[in-house]
Amino acid sequence: MKTAKFFFLGTFLCFTMYGLLGLYFLPLAAFQGDLTRMAMLPERLLGWQRVQPAIDQQLLQQSPIAEADVFVIVDSFSDGRVWQSVLTAKQLKVHTLLWGDLPFVCEDAAIWLRAQGFKGRYFVIETNERNLLHRLNDSLACKNVLRKEKIGNADARSAPIERFDIDHGDYSSKLSVGLRTAFNTFLFHSWEQSDIADKVQLQPEVFLKRIKNGCSLFSHRKCDSSLFYLPDSEQDVDPGALQKIEAINARLGDLLPIWVIIPNKATTYLYQEKYFWNTLEQIARAPNLLAMNLNAIEHGEVDLYPGNNTHYSTRGYLLMGEAILKEIRKDGLNAR
């Protein structure tokens, strides 16, 4: 009987201690960036602090496809319509769809777009570097667009935040996430004080890397290191992608495709010797975003990609929008 009581009391104390510790550390798990969320590291270490430009929310509004000058198919980099605001500020009308809504650039994509009422000329095809090949392969294998219904206006988008409190915590996550974040914070500080390795993997898909002159590149507190997405390849993009892009261009009829391939964050900061973008801009209408990124860094751009995120900052998106607008202006469209 005493054994059962001691077991019950011990179990109760263990769960109580677990709950108290989890509750104590839970505010650490208020993640703002996708990389801090995946790595379970607190924003007080890796959250950006440089104030970002304000965007007028009216510039994020979607135009009906029948009125659009520019049709855009995008991934998560462009779903917030921040770079599109550069175009709408110049009185261009833009209609944006996610790859999930229009899965592929199929053989009948141009016919399908005209059937939806699109009268414009510009078809912006945006994807990040890591997903380029499979989107090209899936598109080339696709004969017919399966989505036949008319496209309506998508929901409005909120303007991106200009700042956030890196020390603000909340209690919305699980207790286990708070404990894991506290443990990872301990690992971070241990690694930071060690000279054994210049990078460490904290989670299956995220690694932390020391960055030379990092505090000139990032605004977070521990700016001499940054988080990166592990699947981002050190290898250059397969040159076969260029022929696939040309094949897709050939099926788009009177549409003018503009290819927007966003370099991985790791490409921009760690693997800068890739040559794919230089060749791409020679064979297709495509802004050289890697050259844009490297030029911005050379001229002191801070938080082009924030330390806590795989995506551009607002400033990075605006630079991207200017690069896309420049490609459109090459064709003489009156964008004032």
N, C-alpha and C positions, 0 to 999 in steps of 0.2 A: 504493500500500500504506500509506504514511504517512497519507494522507487518511482511509482507512478506520479506522486506529488512533485518529486524533484524534477522528473521529466517534463511535467506540465509547466512548472515554474521556469525551468531552463528554456523551454520552447517559447514561453511568453516573453521572457527577458530578451531572447535573441530577436524575436520579431519586433519588440518594442525598440530595441537598439537600432535595428535595420530601418524602421520607420523614422526614428528621430534623425539618424544620420542622413537618410535619403531626403527628408524634409529640409534639413539644414543646407545640403548642397544643391537642392533642386533649382534655386535661382540661377545657378551657373548654366543651366540648360535652356536659356532663352536665346535660341539661335536666330540670327538674321541672314547669314550666308549659307549657301548649300554645302560648301566645304566644311565649315565649322559644324554644321549639323551632322554630316557624314562622319567627320573625325571625332565628334563629341568633344570639342574644345570650346571654351567660353569666348564670347565676343570681347570681353575685357582684355584679352590677349591679342586677338587677331581681327577685331572689328575695325573698319575704316573710320577715320576721324576727319578727313578733309571734306569740307562742305561741298556738295555737288550743285550744279546749276538747277535752277527752277524751270519747270516745263509748264507752259499754259495747257491746262487739261483740254481746252477746246481744240488744240492741235492734235490730240490723240483720237479725235472722232473719226469714225469709219465712213467712207462714202459708199453709196450703193454701187454695185458692180456695173450697172448700166451707165453710170455717170463717171466712172473712174478713168483716169489717164493711165494709171499704173496698177497692175495686178501683181500681188506678192504672195508667194508661198514660202512659209517660214517654219523654223523650229522655235524652241523656247527663248532663244536669243532675241527674237523679234516680236514675240507675242504681246509684249507691253506697248508696242508701237512707238517707242521712244525715238529711234532713228527715223521713222516715218514722219515724225513731227518736223524734221528739217524740210521735207518735201511739201507737207501741207502748209508750212509757213510761207512757202513760195507759190501758194495757190494751186499746187498740184493736188488732184484728187486720187486717193489711194484706197484700194480694197485689199485686205490681208486675210489669208486663210492659213491655218496650221497644216503641217504635213498630215496630221491625223484626220483632218477634214477632207483634204484632197491627197490621198496617200501617195500617188505617183504622178510623174509627168508622162502620161500614157501617149500612145501613138496618135490618138484622136484628141489630145489636149487642146489644140488650137480650135478645132471644130466645136468641142464642148464649151470652151470659153465664149466663143461667139454666140453659141446657142443660149448662154446665160445672159446675153445682152451686153457683153463687154465690147466697147467700141475703141478702146485705147490701143496703143501699140507696144507698150513696155511690159514685159513679163519678168519680174525679178524673182530669181530662184535662189533662196538663201538656205544654207545649211552650215553647221559647224564642221570642222575638219574631220572629226572622228567618225561622223556618220555619212560622209560624202560617198564613199564607194558603195555601200549597200543601198543608198537612195538612187544612185545612178543605175546599179544593176537591176533593182526592182522596177525602176521607170522603163528601162529598155525592154524588160520582159512583159510590160503591161501593154495590151492592145487597146482596151477600151476603158474609159472612165466609168466606173460603176455608179457614181453619184449622179443621178439624173434630175433631182428636184432643183427648183430655183433656189438661189442663195439669197438669204435675207441679210440684214445688217447684223453684225456681231455685237455682243455686249460692249458697253463703254469700258474704257480702261482708266484707272486712276493714275494720276501723275506720280512718278517715282519720288521716294523720299529724298530730301536734301541732306538730312542728318539723322542720327539716332543716338540714343544714350547707350554706350557700350557697357555701362555698369548696371543698367536696368535689368532686373530679373523678374521672373514670374513663376507661378507654381502649376503651370498647365501640363507639364510633361510627367512621365512616370517617375516614381522614386528611383527605379533602377537606372534611369538615364542620368539623373543627378549624381548618383554614386559613380557611374562610369565616367562622367565628365570630370568629377573630382580626381579620379584615378589617372585619367589621361592628362590632366593638368600637372599632376605630380610627375608623370613620365616626361612631359614637355620640359619642365624645369630641370629635370635630371639630364635630359639630352642637351639642353641649352648650355649647361655648365660643363659639358664634356666635350673633348676635342677628338673623340674616337671616330665619329662618323659625321659627314656633312648632311646626311638625310636620314630620316627614320619613318617607317611605315606604322601608323597608329591604327588603321582600320584596313580591311581588305582592298579598298579602292582609293585610299587617300594617303599621300605621304607629305611629310614636312621637310623642307629643304632650306639650308642656309643660302642666303642671297648676298653676293658681293654688292656693296653699296646699296643694300636693301632699303635703308632709310631715306634714300633719294628717290625711291620707286614706290614706296608704300607708306601709308600714314598710320597704320596700327601700332600699338605700343611695342610689340615685339617685332619691329619692322626689319630686323636683320634676318628674318626667315619668313617663309610663306607656305601656304598649303597648295597642293597640286593634286590633280586627278590622275591616279595611277594608270588607267588605260590609255592615256594620251601618249601616243607612240613617239619614240625618239627618231624613228625612221621617217624619211620624206614620204609624201603622198605618192602612191603608185602612179607612175607616168601613164599607165593605161587609162587613168581617169580622163585624160585629155581627149583621147579618141572617143570615149563615151559621151563626153560633153558635146563634142562636135556632132555625134550621131543624134543626140537629143535636139540640138539646135536645128538640124536638117528637117525635123518633123514638125516644126512650129510655124511653118508657113509665113504669113506676113507679120507675125509677132516678132518683136526684137527682144531676145532673151538677154538679161543681165545677170551674170553669175556672181553671187556674193558668198564666198567661202571664208568663214570666220576661223582664223587660226586658233588652235587650242591655246589655253593659257600657258601650258608648258612649252609649246613651240615659241611663243613670244618671249619668254624669259629664259628658257634653258636650251632650246634647240633651234637657234636662230639661223642656222646655215641652210635651212630648207630652201629649195629652188623652185618648187612647184608654182608658186604665185607669179614668179617672173615669167615662166613659160605660159601660164594660163592667160595672162593679159596680152600676150602676143597672138594667141589663136582665137580668143573670144572676147566679147565685151565683159570685162570683169575688173572691178577695182582691186588693186594689189593691197589687200588689207594687212599682210605681213609687213610690207614696206611701210605702210601707214603706221602700224604699231611701233616699229623700230624707230621711225623718225620721231614719233611722239615721245618715246622714251629718251631718245638722244637729246631732245629739247626740254627735258625735265618734267614730263607728264607724270604726275603722281596718281596712283590708284587707277591706271588704265583698266586693269583687272584688279579689283580689290583683293587683299590678302585672304579674305574669307570666302571667296566666290569664284566659280568657273566662268561667270559671265562678265561682260563689260560693266564698268561704272556708267553713270549717266553721261559723263564727259566722253567716255569711249564710244558710246552709242551716237553721240552727236558728231564725232569725227567720222564715224562710219556713214552716217547720213549724208554728210558733206561729200564723201567719196562717191556715194551712189548718185547723188545729185549731179556731180561732175560728169559721170558717165552718161546720164540722161541729157545733159546740156550738149554733149558732143554731137547729138543728133539734131540739135537746133530747136528743141522744144522750148517754148517761151516760158521759162520758169524764172520769174523776176526775183 
